[in-house]
Amino acid sequence: MAAGLRAARRRVIGAAGGVVLARGLAGALPALPLAVAGGAARAQDDKPFSPFITTPNNTVIRMLSIAAVGKDDHVIDLGSGDGRIPITAALKFGASGFGVDLDAMLVELSNRNAAEAGVAARVRFERGDVFAADVRKATVVTLYMLPPIVQGLRPVLLRQLRPGSRIVSHDFPFDGWQADASETFFAQEKNNGRGGDSTVFLYVVPAEVHGRWALSLPGTAVEGLPAAPAELRLVQFNQFLEAELDLARQVLPVRDGRVAGDRIRFNTVLPARAGGPPAVPWQFEGRIEGDTMSGSARSDRGAEVRWQARRTARR
Ligand SMILES: C[S@@+](CC[C@H](N)C(=O)[O-])C[C@H]1O[C@@H](n2cnc3c(N)ncnc32)[C@H](O)[C@@H]1O
């Protein structure tokens, strides 16, 4: 990987981490009062723990709405409390659901609540530690957990969830991962009914594309895009890409690189050549499937070509 790209990776990671730490850990912890049911579970288990505080009902709706939950979704709430998030996902959004909580009494209550709501066939709760949970079937994961747990769950979730899955966290963002969307609004149920703000953060799990890719372009030159082997070098910071394109031995900067689920896009400008057309901007977009990707590139002059790429190295 070129030195310029390595330096860019250090810059971006440093900047993002600092911003989120300042507002997340320092400001948010005192906002959650301790509650009774969770204390029992902590005493028994000595595991990383968040106390039992319910997400206000209007916030539950906003969490499921920002993730655009629908009937094909499977919503898993990690630390599911009284079960309200998966139950609402089934009742109001037609999804199926699952919840995990350390507290056996809350798990029993949640299964009873699901039965009373008439959604027990689609929603189930089990006792367990969120760090041992199997979330591979989730298309949406919801969290209302203190920052150390949210942060600790990040690698667990990224290892298991498929690209395009959504994670919604109530009040506590991931440190160093910019949310794809967020909303802040008033929730009357907060602070024992005195009211307060809720913020919901949406993250779309990006496909992992970091590394070197051999890029195949069409067999004939098109509008300054030479028919030559090319190497695309990608440095990934969650959904953002720093990149360069080595095309016919010219290293071209790549701009606006983004990964959204299993989709990739980036732009480059091909240089003007003596006697040829002036510099031509191209927009690439495509679909990622593991170590291959393919898609189309369009020039500002209206040309369109198909491209494929194969990963040759992960660094
Ligand atoms: C803040 S409450 C959120 C409840 C529910 N998700 C909601 O939003 O209304 C956190 C819940 O996580 C559970 N919990 C805390 N640490 C846990 C862990 N390590 N594994 C499983 N559950 C945990 C607590 O028992 C509690 O019910």
The ligand as a Gaussian input file, in Angstrom:
#p B3LYP/6-31G(d) Opt

LIG

0 1
 C      -30.704000      -0.364000      28.865000
 S      -31.515000      -1.958000      28.924000
 C      -32.225000      -2.010000      27.306000
 C      -33.472000      -2.874000      27.230000
 C      -34.137000      -2.892000      25.855000
 N      -33.189000      -3.240000      24.808000
 C      -34.735000      -1.548000      25.520000
 O      -34.110000      -0.819000      24.740000
 O      -35.809000      -1.222000      26.058000
 C      -30.118000      -3.070000      28.818000
 C      -30.480000      -4.522000      28.996000
 O      -29.345000      -5.305000      28.701000
 C      -29.246000      -6.376000      29.637000
 N      -27.817000      -6.701000      29.691000
 C      -26.828000      -5.963000      30.233000
 N      -25.626000      -6.521000      30.006000
 C      -25.849000      -7.645000      29.296000
 C      -25.016000      -8.661000      28.747000
 N      -23.681000      -8.620000      28.892000
 N      -25.590000      -9.669000      28.069000
 C      -26.946000      -9.726000      27.939000
 N      -27.785000      -8.800000      28.418000
 C      -27.253000      -7.771000      29.105000
 C      -29.841000      -5.856000      30.919000
 O      -30.345000      -6.898000      31.723000
 C      -30.940000      -4.929000      30.381000
 O      -32.163000      -5.597000      30.289000

